[in-house]
Amino acid sequence: MQIILVRHGDAGAYTQPDSERNLSDLGRAQARQTADWLAQHYQPTLFIHSPYNRAEQTCEILHSALTNAKDMPVWVNSDITPDDDAKQAVDSLAAQLEHVDNLDNACVVVVFHMNIIANVAAMLTGNEPNGFSLAEARVLHTEVFAPELAEGVTRFVPQV
């Protein structure tokens, strides 16, 4: 299975609550660039995003760039917000993925936030946490969605 971890694009000014921050114009441009790259190189079968506006908006841009988007499910995971624990996030994502048919051939895009995205990537690969750029996508390959079993394949950083 391929797991593509994507950090949301640039968000507007800080708001209360933080969950209501929207993508800025720059963030939308970053997400579109990542969406174009994704559409050229991968065939996602499922999208998962944090419930925060900026992650949902990034996910919508990625999802809509694909020609078969209407057939692709989009799920929300409330355990992948900025303040969540990486172990809980991995466990929660693993539980969601148990409901995916043909998981071996799945290509799952997960859109969420720093610092949790760096910690989830580190947990899955067994490497040290490494920050993500805005709207950056990192592709991991794994047979089983579990700690230290994934291998980094490639990454894309938008140049907007």
C-alpha positions, 0 to 999 in steps of 0.5 A: 500500500502507498500512504501519501502524507500531505501537510495542508497549504499555507493558512490565513492569519491565526483565528480562534478557534484555530480549527477555523483557519482557512487556506490563504491564496498562497495555500490554495496555489500550493495545494493545486501544485501538489494536486497536479503532481499527485494526479500525474504520478499516483492513483489515490483510492482514498483520502483522509483529512483532519477536521480543521478547515485548512486540511479539509480545503487542501484535501478538496483541492487534491481530490478534485484534481483527479479525473475519477474523484467522484468515485473516491471516498473522503473520510475525516479523522478527528485524531490527526489535529495539530495537538494530537498524539502521534501514536493515537493518530497511527492507531486511529488511522490503522483502525480506519484502514481496516475498513478498506477493501483491497488494502494491499493495492490502496493509495491513501492520501492523508492531509493533516498538520505539523507537528503531528505529520512529522511525528507520524511519518517518523513513527511509521518509518522508524526515522527521526521526525523531519519537518514538512513544508507547506503542502508537501507530500511524502510517499511511503510504501508499506505492507502493513500500516504499523510503526517502523514498517514503512519505507519512504519512496519520494516527496514533492514540495510545491515551489510557489 
